[in-house]
Structure formats: structure tokens, C-alpha cells
Amino acid sequence: MITTKPKIYKGLLIVFSFLLLASCKTYLAPTYNQVIVDKATEATTETYLFLATVAGGSDNDTYFRRESTYNTLISKFETLNLLAKARPIPSNKTTQRINNLLAERNSPSSSSDYPSAFAFNRIVENLVKMKEKDQASGLNPIVVEAFKGEIEIFLDQAITYESFLKR
């Protein structure tokens, strides 16, 4: 009879430990934010509309007509970058192990920007370069297409990542 009590206690301890651990969650990504997705969708639509208006090229003499659109788009993507970065980056043993493995391979760690924040920042950089080129000498259709291609890559990355968080 003495041997059954330790077995019962051991069994209860195992069940209690399992229940305790089962209630723990490990977060490897930020929580989904509908505001970021909505604002990203809106900014994407406006960006494609703007790119369509300059697709045939532009003359620097008419740059003043487009300046406010550039400024609006840049500010929208800077805001999205800020919103994406404002979420806390999870820190736990799992993310530390991932970062250690990435460091061993000389890859950027996951504790840097979220992919969407990185992408929003790159969109801003491209719009700023496009704005400067437009102001200095205008844009020819090939240059517009090159900027569009680069911006499109980062729009896809940001929207894909933010949509994926809705799990």
C-alpha cells in the first residue's frame, strides 16, 4: 500500500505539469492588426493609381503637380513602418535559439525588423528616389516601370506577411 501513494503523487504531478505547460504559448510573431492591413491596402491602391498616371513618363516641368502625391504616399508608408515596428518583438527561448542559429549562418536575426516593417521602409526609399529623379529630370517610362517593379516586390512582402498574421 505504501508504494501506491508515491505513484499517485507522481501521476498527479505529471498531469499538473502537463496542464501547466499546455496553457503556455510561445509567440514567434506579432499579433494581427487589422488597422495595418487596411492602411496598407489603401496605400497600395493609391500607389498603383499614381504609378499608372506616370506610366508614360513625366516631365520635370510638371513635377509640382505630383509633389503632394509623392509626399502623401511617403508619409503613408512611413506611418505603416512605424505601426509595424511599434509592436513588441517576442523574446523567448525559442526565438533566442532561432537567432543563434541564424547568427551561426551569418543571416540577419529575427529580432530585427518584422518583414513588413522592412518592406514599408524600402517602399519609402524607392518613392523618395523616384521623387528626386522626377524633380531633377522627369521620368521616362522605363524608369517608372523599374520603380514600379521594385515597389511591387515590397508591397507583396508587406501585405503577405501582415495577412499571414491573421491565424
TABELWO-V730326 format. One record per residue. RES is the residue in one letter. OMEGA is omega in whole degrees, 0 to 359 (none if undefined). D_CENTER is the distance of its C-alpha to the mean C-alpha in Angstrom with 2 decimals. Layout:
BEGIN
RES/OMEGA/D_CENTER
RES/OMEGA/D_CENTER
END
This chain:
BEGIN
M/181/61.45
I/183/60.04
T/181/57.61
T/179/55.97
K/177/54.70
P/178/52.50
K/179/51.13
I/179/50.33
Y/179/48.65
K/179/46.72
G/178/45.64
L/179/44.61
L/178/42.66
I/179/40.77
V/179/40.03
F/179/38.98
S/179/36.70
F/180/35.09
L/179/34.53
L/181/33.10
L/180/30.63
A/181/29.72
S/178/28.54
C/177/26.06
K/175/22.40
T/180/20.03
Y/178/16.40
L/182/14.06
A/179/10.81
P/178/10.30
T/179/12.12
Y/179/11.28
N/182/11.39
Q/180/13.18
V/180/13.16
I/180/9.49
V/179/10.16
D/180/13.49
K/178/12.58
A/179/10.06
T/179/12.99
E/181/15.47
A/178/14.00
T/179/13.70
T/180/17.30
E/179/18.51
T/178/17.09
Y/177/18.85
L/179/21.90
F/180/22.07
L/177/21.73
A/181/24.50
T/180/26.71
V/184/26.63
A/180/26.68
G/182/30.39
G/179/29.92
S/180/30.67
D/182/33.33
N/176/32.71
D/180/35.62
T/181/33.57
Y/184/30.40
F/178/31.19
R/184/30.58
R/186/26.94
E/182/26.11
S/177/25.15
T/175/22.81
Y/182/21.02
N/179/20.91
T/181/19.65
L/179/16.74
I/181/15.84
S/178/16.14
K/181/14.02
F/173/10.96
E/176/11.92
T/178/12.14
L/177/8.71
N/180/7.55
L/179/10.27
L/180/9.61
A/180/6.23
K/184/8.33
A/179/11.34
R/180/10.92
P/176/13.10
I/181/12.24
P/177/14.85
S/178/17.82
N/183/20.55
K/181/22.83
T/180/20.72
T/177/17.66
Q/178/20.33
R/178/21.94
I/180/18.82
N/178/18.26
N/177/21.98
L/178/21.93
L/179/19.12
A/178/21.15
E/181/24.24
R/181/22.74
N/177/21.49
S/177/17.85
P/182/15.03
S/180/14.77
S/179/12.13
S/175/12.96
S/181/11.21
D/169/7.69
Y/180/5.02
P/180/3.88
S/178/0.80
A/177/3.89
F/181/5.83
A/179/5.72
F/178/6.60
N/179/9.01
R/176/10.46
I/178/11.12
V/180/12.94
E/179/14.83
N/178/15.96
L/178/17.10
V/178/18.96
K/180/20.67
M/179/21.56
K/180/22.98
E/179/25.03
K/180/26.37
D/181/27.26
Q/184/29.07
A/187/30.91
S/185/32.13
G/183/30.56
L/172/28.54
N/185/30.12
P/180/28.79
I/178/27.76
V/178/25.63
V/180/23.97
E/178/23.31
A/177/21.83
F/180/19.39
K/180/18.58
G/180/17.98
E/180/15.59
I/181/13.62
E/178/13.77
I/183/12.27
F/174/8.99
L/179/9.23
D/180/9.90
Q/183/7.08
A/183/4.48
I/178/7.42
T/181/8.48
Y/182/5.96
E/178/6.31
S/180/9.90
F/182/10.53
L/178/10.31
K/184/13.36
R/none/15.86
END
